[in-house]
Amino acid sequence: MLLRMTLAIAIILMPNLLYLKFGTAIPGLNPANLLLVLLIGALALSDRDKAPATTGIMTSPLLLWVATLTIGFAIAIITSPMGFVDDLTHLKNLVFFPLLYFVYRRCGLDLTWTRRLIHLSMAVAVFAGLDAAIDALSFDTSQYSDAQRSAGPFGGVNASNRAGVFYAMFLPLLLATALFNRDRPKLRLAALLGCAILAIGIMATFSRQAYLIAIVISALLLLRRSVLLAAMLALIAIPTAALLPDAVSERIAGTQQYDAVGAVQLDSSTASRFEIWSGAWKMWKDHPLGVGINRFPHYLGDYSSTHESRDAHNAFVLMLAECGLLGVAAMLWLLWRLLKLGLAIREVTLPDDHESRALYVGFMGATLAMALGNVYGTPFFDGLVMGNFWALCGLIEHYVALKADAAPAPAPDTAEASDPRVIGACFPLSARALPGRYASGERFAERHMPGRQHTPS
């Protein structure tokens, strides 16, 4: 029971670490250290005999990821030493949250509690979305303002894009549960309510990338469920789009603006990203091995003076600039293995297993949403955003292992009944009468039907 509570508390805490405040009476106690203590305790309490015996799907790419970041750390402190403690802390933050996968993969819980923790991760995302929706109640929805963007538990206005990606990542899991989990109507209704809350939370972030991700992934899931259903909902959604708050419509329309002579141009936020990416490309050409982790903001001023000390706004661009081609390769391998993890769910899904089918479709959607979210931002390196996703990956693989163990054993003989060897095994006289056709029947019976009594020749 203590193990279950420890794992559940960690899932609840991860997106909400900024809300935790500790006094100075306990030296060294902060939210991150508390989470670390909880996870170490979970490892100590877990039943390793019940953990999957095989190597995890994500193990090799995650180990390469850690090695790549460590090399980037070494490059940073050798080529441009600035603050060893700060760089080491940055490395710790980058490495810590992906390792949650190992904790939850080897948790040793049974299928019921594994399922509950997966549902808990969805519920935590819904409450985070509700937090953003409540913040939006005080907004002036008649016009868009950069100061009126909700980020829920993830911080201030500057974290709104990352909050939008978090909501968009967990939206497919809830939507797939509502669409495919046919045998649990109450759960489907709860998931549908959660989808509505997350949709409102995404709108409250005013993140255009989150809008696009949510629309694209939702459309793909609806098409997989039913083309007719997707078409009907599209016909309903098109006219109701006019009911959206003016601020949302203004934010979407603001991507394109017009100059004094009426020429179309990108807004400053979008245009600045292209300038930053151009500077990152030049940075990589000058430093093929990368400039080292935590160095991109310091080098960017040499290549784009108007955007000094800015974020890369693209996780792949950031890895190229800081860790070179090895960093990009490590990240792409991670994404590929995440898709392979999703396919592993399909392999253990029986025709009437609606829960596993919903989990397969939802996790694939969540993985795609996470990848898209890092094309226009860098939430991949934010532990508050990615912590529960890595925990979910571990739970998914543990779920797959439990499902595989619980699957019915295949029949000893999978051959067709019309196979001559089967006939020869069942009817020894036929085997003696037609030795050319049924002579192998007894040998077949000895190998595939060990419990059968055979008539001696």
Salt bridges, closest charged atoms under 4 A:
ASP87 OD2 - ARG295 NH2 2.57
ASP267 OD2 - ARG208 NH2 3.20
GLU275 OE1 - HIS307 NE2 2.90
ASP311 OD1 - ARG162 NH2 3.95
ASP311 OD2 - HIS313 ND1 3.89
ASP353 OD2 - LYS403 NZ 3.05
GLU355 OE2 - ARG115 NE 2.25
ASP382 OD2 - ARG162 NH1 3.32
GLU397 OE2 - ARG105 NE 3.10
ASP419 OD2 - ARG421 NH2 2.93
